[in-house]
C-alpha cells in the first residue's frame, strides 16, 4: 500500500477563446469507422445520427462519415472492384446505391441537412490527394484552367491506401483542393478529417493547401489530421493550420497490443497524452484517437464484428484519461446498440465538463513513486477562481491499494463516478486492475 499526497501546481491561465475560434473546446461526436469501416449506408448513418441527437445534451454534437462513402462496392477486393464515384472534375461523390439521397447531383447535402436538423454538425473523411482515375482521364479541375495531370504527383501514393495520388505544391494542386473543399462547403460539411497526412507520411504542403482551401471556401470547417503519431517537432506547424491532429496511430479495444506496434491500446495513451499536454488549447486539440466502446458491428474497420473487448474498468479508464487530458472525444461504436455501461460513461456530465471546460491539464509525474500509478490534474473556472480535479490510474494487472491524504486546505474529494466523498485526513482506496477514479477538489 502506498500514500499519495496531492500538491497543487500554480495555475497557468490561458486567454479566453475568441468568438471566431474554430473548435474552442475539444470536439465531441461519433465516427462510423469503428463499427462500419468502409461499409456504412445512408440508412445506417441516419439511424446513428438519431441516437447521437439523444446525447446532444451531454455535448455529443458531431457526426462523421469515415472512409469509403464514395465506393460503389465497399467490399471490393481492390481499387478497381470498389469503383470510386466522382464527378466530371474528379471530385468524389457519394455512391447512390448506398446513399440514395445523393441522386440527381445532390451529393451529401441532403444528409448534411438531416444532420443539421438534429442540431448536430456534419463531417466527412477523405484520403489526401486526387483520385487516380481522374488523373488517368486528365479531367479538368473545377473553377480553374488546370487539369488533373498538372496537379497530381504520380510518384506519391499513400502507403496503405491506393486510391489517390498526392498533389503537387503548385497552383494546380491548390486549385484541386480549393474545388474539393468548396464542394464540401456547398454540401454543408462542418468537419473534414483528412487521412494519410499527419504521419507516415507527414505532408505539410498538402496540410497547408487544405487549410488555405478551407479559408477560401467561405465556410467555418474544422480540420482534423490523421493518422498519428504526429511528430511533436511539427506541433507549431500543425497547430497553425488544423484544429485536431492525431498524436497516436489507431486506438482499438485492448489495454495493450505490445509487442505489436499497431494498433494502440489504452496504455499507449498515457505516454502520448503526457507528451502533448502543453499543446492543448482552444482551437488546438492533440487527438489520441476514437473511443472504441460498445458494439463494434456490423463491419468494424479492424477485426471481426464484436462487442468491445475492453473491460468495464478499462473502458472507464480510457474515457477518464481522454477526458482529463482534453483529447477530442469521438465515439466509435454502433450507437443503435449502445449498452447500459457505455451509456452511463458517456452521459456523465461532470466528467465531460472537465474535458470541455478545463483551461489546463497535466500529468503530475513528480508525485509518482509507483510506476503502476499515474496521476493527472486539471483546472476549470479561472485562475482567480479555480476548481481543481485529479484522476488516479492503476496501470497494473492486479488491484492496487493506496492511502489518499486529503490536506487540511481541501475540504473533501468528490468521486465524479460514484459520488463518494473523501473528507479531511487519510482515506484508503483500492483501484482494480486497469482501473481509475476522478475527484473534484472541494
Number of C-alpha atoms within 10 A of each C-alpha: 9 11 14 16 12 15 10 13 10 7 17 12 13 12 9 12 14 10 7 9 14 18 21 19 23 24 27 22 25 27 27 29 27 30 28 27 23 22 23 22 18 21 12 16 21 15 14 20 25 17 15 24 21 12 16 17 11 16 19 23 24 25 29 23 24 26 24 24 28 22 25 20 21 22 13 12 9 12 16 11 13 17 17 22 18 17 11 12 18 25 22 22 20 24 26 20 14 20 22 18 18 19 14 8 12 14 22 26 20 17 22 21 17 16 24 18 11 15 13 22 22 27 25 22 22 17 22 25 26 27 22 22 19 24 21 10 13 18 18 19 26 21 12 13 9 18 22 27 22 18 26 26 19 15 8 13 20 18 9 8 12 13 20 22 24 24 28 20 15 13 13 21 27 21 21 31 26 24 21 22 25 22 20 25 19 14 18 23 26 22 23 23 22 24 23 23 24 25 21 16 15 18 15 16 16 22 21 18 23 25 21 16 20 23 15 13 19 12 16 16 25 20 22 24 27 27 25 23 19 24 13 13 8 12 15 10 13 22 18 12 21 22 28 26 30 26 27 25 22 18 23 26 24 18 22 16 17 12 6 8 8 14 17 22 19 25 19 18 22 19 11 17 24 16 15 19 18 13 15 23 23 19 22 24 28 31 34 32 26 23 23 26 29 26 23 29 19 17 18 23 20 15 10 11 16 14 18 18 17 20 15 16 16 23 26 22 26 26 23 26 24 24 22 27 32 31 30 26 25 24 26 24 29 29 23 14 14 14 14 9 13 17 14 11 17 19 16 13 14 15 22 23 15 25 28 22 16 24 25 24 26 21 22 19 13 7 15 13 12 9 10 15 19 19 22 22 22 28 26 20 14 15 15 8 9 14 16 21 25 23 23 20 24 25 24 15 11 12 13 20 14 16 16 19 17 21 15 10 8 12 15 18 22 19 20 18 17 10 11 11 14 20 17 15 14 16 13 13 14 15 20 18 18 26 25 26 23 25 23 21 17 14
